[in-house]
Amino acid sequence: MKKCVLWLIWQNAKSRQNYHVGNLYHDETGYYFEYEKQKVHRGLQAALCDGYRPHLAFPDMKRAYYSPFLFSAFSRRLPSKSRPDFKHLLKRHGLPADYTDMDLLRATGGRLATDSYEFVSPIFTSENRFGFDFFVAGWRYYQGEALLHCLTEQSLVSLKPEPDNQQDPFAIQVLTEEESLLGYVPAYYSEFLTKILEHHCPYKLQIGRIDTESIPKLRMSILVDGYLTEDIADSIKQNFSMVPEELYQAVCE
C-alpha cells in the first residue's frame, strides 16, 4: 500500500485566515503526523504569528508522531457509521464500500463545530506534472450561489490574480466563462498557483463536483492539473509542500 497524505488546515476564528499547519501520512505501518516545516506563506510560522498554538494532542512541534491506528484526535472527526444517512453520505462523496479512514477524512474534511481544523488534499507532483483539487473559498460571499443552477461539471472556469487583495497578496479569483466571481482559491494554495500563472505553466481547470446539499464552503470543487516549466520546476519543488506521486495513494486523487 502506498502512502496517503493529507494537509491539516487551521483557521483563525477572528481573522478567518487559513493556514497549512501539519501533515497526516498513512501507509502499511500506520499513521504519522508532523507539523509543516516548509511553507512560508500561510504555513506554520505564519499561523504562529496569527495566534496559533500546537494541537493539544501534538504539543511538540519538532516531533514526528506515530500510531498504528488513526490518532484519536483525528478519528473523532470521522462521521459516525451509526448515522441514519451514513450510506447516503458515502454515495454523495463517491466513496466505495471499502473506503478507508483517510478516504473519509479527505472527503468530509474531518470538520467539527468545536474547533477550526480541517483536512484538505496536498499538491502532488510526478516529474514535472502537478495536480490537486480545492473547494472554492468564499462561496457564499460572491456570485456562486446565484449561479449554481446554471453551472455543471462541464462549465468552464478560469483563474485571475488579485495582487491588490489586502488579505492575501497571492489571492486568485475563480471566475465563470462570463467572468462572474464564484470565489477564491484557498490561500494555502494561492502562492503556488500565482507562480504557475506568472511563469505561464500549462494547466487545465475542471469543475470536479457540485454538491447542492453541502454547506456553502463545500458547494464546488475544482480540479487543477498541469506541468511545471523547466525554468521553475526545481525551485517550485524545493520551496513548496508538494507530495511526490509515489507517496500519494491513487484513491486520494
ZIJOMO-V707920 format. One record per pair of residues at least 12 apart in sequence whose C-alpha atoms are under 10 Angstrom apart, sorted by the first residue. I is the first residue (numbers start at 1). GAP is how many residues later the second one is. Records with the same first field share a line. If there is no record, write none. Layout:
BEGIN
I = GAP, GAP
END
This chain:
BEGIN
1 = 25, 26, 27, 28, 246, 248
2 = 24, 25, 26, 243, 244, 245, 246, 247, 248
3 = 22, 23, 24, 25, 26, 27, 28, 242, 243, 244, 245, 246, 247, 249
4 = 20, 21, 22, 23, 27, 98, 99, 117, 118, 239, 241, 242, 243, 244, 245, 246, 247, 248, 249
5 = 18, 19, 20, 21, 22, 26, 27, 28, 97, 101, 114, 115, 116, 117, 118, 119, 238, 242, 243, 244, 247
6 = 16, 17, 18, 19, 20, 27, 96, 97, 99, 100, 103, 112, 113, 114, 115, 116, 117, 237, 242, 246
7 = 12, 13, 14, 15, 16, 17, 18, 26, 28, 29, 99, 102, 111, 112, 113, 114, 115, 116, 181, 234
8 = 12, 13, 14, 15, 16, 25, 26, 27, 28, 101, 102, 109, 110, 111, 112, 113, 114
9 = 12, 13, 14, 33, 34, 35, 38, 100, 107, 108, 109, 110, 111, 179
10 = 12, 32, 33, 34, 37, 42, 45, 105, 106, 107, 108, 109
11 = 36, 39, 41, 104, 105, 106, 107
12 = 35, 38, 39, 40, 103, 104, 105
13 = 102, 103
14 = 36, 37
15 = 35, 152
16 = 100, 151
17 = 25, 30, 33, 150, 151, 169, 170, 171
18 = 24, 25, 28, 29, 32, 98, 99, 100, 168, 169, 170
19 = 17, 20, 22, 23, 24, 25, 26, 27, 28, 29, 31, 33, 98, 167, 168, 169, 170
20 = 15, 16, 17, 19, 20, 21, 22, 23, 24, 25, 26, 27, 97, 98, 99, 100, 102, 167, 168, 169, 221
21 = 13, 14, 15, 16, 17, 18, 21, 22, 23, 24, 25, 26, 27, 31, 33, 34, 40, 96, 167
22 = 12, 13, 14, 15, 21, 22, 32, 33, 39, 97
23 = 12, 13, 14, 41, 96, 97, 99, 218
24 = 12, 41, 42, 46, 47, 50, 78, 95
25 = 41, 45, 77, 222, 223
26 = 40, 41, 42, 43, 44, 75, 76, 221, 222, 223
27 = 41, 220, 222
28 = 40
29 = 37, 38, 39, 40
30 = 36, 37, 38, 39, 40, 41
31 = 34, 35, 36, 37, 38, 39, 40, 71
32 = 32, 33, 34, 35, 36, 37, 38, 39
33 = 25, 30, 31, 32, 33, 34, 37, 38
34 = 24, 26, 27, 28, 29, 30, 31, 32
35 = 19, 20, 23, 25, 26, 27, 28, 29, 30
36 = 25, 26, 205
37 = 24, 25, 204
38 = 200, 201, 202, 203, 204
39 = 149, 152, 200, 201, 202
40 = 148, 151, 199, 200, 201
41 = 127, 128, 129, 146, 147, 148, 149, 150, 151, 199
42 = 126, 145, 146, 147, 148, 149
43 = 144, 145, 198
44 = 17
55 = 18, 62
56 = 17
57 = 14, 15, 16, 17
58 = 15
69 = 32
70 = 31, 32
74 = 27, 28, 31, 36, 37, 44, 45
75 = 26, 27, 30, 35
76 = 34, 35, 36
77 = 27, 28, 31, 32, 33, 34, 35, 40, 41
78 = 23, 24, 26, 27, 30, 31, 32, 33, 34
79 = 25, 26, 29, 31, 32, 33
89 = 15, 18, 19
90 = 14, 17, 18
92 = 15, 119, 121, 122
93 = 13, 14, 15, 116, 118
94 = 13
95 = 12, 156
99 = 152
100 = 151
102 = 17, 149, 150
103 = 146, 148, 149
105 = 13, 14, 15
106 = 12, 13, 14, 15, 146
107 = 12, 13, 14, 145
108 = 12, 110
109 = 12, 109
120 = 12, 13, 14, 15
121 = 12, 13, 127, 131, 132
122 = 12, 66, 67, 119, 120, 121, 126, 130, 131
123 = 66, 69, 101, 102, 117, 118, 119, 120, 121, 122, 125, 130
124 = 101, 117, 118, 119, 120, 121, 122, 123, 124, 129
125 = 100, 101, 102, 103, 112, 117, 118, 119, 120, 121, 122, 123
126 = 101, 116, 117, 118, 119, 120, 122
127 = 100, 101, 106, 110, 117, 118
128 = 98, 99, 100, 101, 102, 104, 105, 106, 108, 109
129 = 73, 74, 96, 97, 98, 99, 100, 104, 116
130 = 73, 94, 95, 96, 97, 98, 112, 113, 114, 115
131 = 72, 73, 92, 93, 94, 95, 96, 111, 112, 114, 122
132 = 57, 90, 91, 92, 93, 94, 110, 120, 121
133 = 52, 56, 72, 73, 74, 75, 88, 89, 90, 91, 92, 120
134 = 50, 51, 52, 55, 73, 74, 84, 86, 87, 88, 89, 90
135 = 48, 49, 50, 51, 72, 73, 74, 75, 81, 82, 83, 84, 85, 86, 87, 88
136 = 37, 38, 46, 47, 48, 49, 50, 80, 81, 82, 83, 84, 85, 86
137 = 36, 37, 45, 46, 47, 48, 49, 50, 79, 80, 81, 82, 83, 84
138 = 44, 45, 46, 47, 48, 78, 79
139 = 35, 42, 43, 44, 45, 76, 77, 78, 79, 80, 81
140 = 42, 43, 75, 76, 77, 79
141 = 40, 41, 42, 75
142 = 38, 39, 40, 41, 42
143 = 32, 33, 37, 38, 39, 40
144 = 30, 31, 32, 36, 37, 38, 39, 72, 75, 76
145 = 37, 67, 71, 74
146 = 36
147 = 29, 33, 34, 35
148 = 34, 62, 63, 64, 71, 72
149 = 63
151 = 25, 56, 59, 69
152 = 55, 56, 57, 58, 68
153 = 53, 54, 55, 56, 57, 67, 68, 69
154 = 52, 53, 54
155 = 21, 22, 51, 52
156 = 19, 20, 21, 22, 49, 50, 51
157 = 17, 18, 19, 20, 21, 22, 23, 24, 25, 47, 48, 49, 50, 65
158 = 14, 15, 16, 17, 18, 19, 20, 21, 23, 46, 47, 48
159 = 13, 14, 15, 16, 17, 20, 22, 25, 26, 34, 35, 38, 46
160 = 12, 13, 14, 15, 19, 21, 24, 25, 34, 37
161 = 12, 13, 23, 24, 29, 32, 33, 36, 37
162 = 22, 32
163 = 31
167 = 20
168 = 18, 19, 20, 22, 23
169 = 18, 21, 22, 25
170 = 15, 17, 18, 19, 20, 21, 22, 23, 24, 25
171 = 13, 14, 15, 16, 17, 18, 19, 20, 22, 23
172 = 12, 13, 14, 15, 17, 18, 19, 21, 22, 25
173 = 12, 13, 17
174 = 48
182 = 38
183 = 34
185 = 37
189 = 51, 52
191 = 49
192 = 44, 47, 48, 49, 50
193 = 31
195 = 33, 37, 41
196 = 30, 31, 32, 33, 36, 40
199 = 29, 30, 32, 33
200 = 27, 28, 29
201 = 25, 26, 27, 28, 29, 31, 32
202 = 23, 24, 25, 26, 27
203 = 21, 22, 23, 24, 25
204 = 19, 20, 21, 22, 23
205 = 17, 18, 19, 20, 21
206 = 15, 16, 17, 18, 19
207 = 13, 14, 15, 16, 17
208 = 12, 13, 14, 15, 16
209 = 12, 13, 14
210 = 12
223 = 30
END
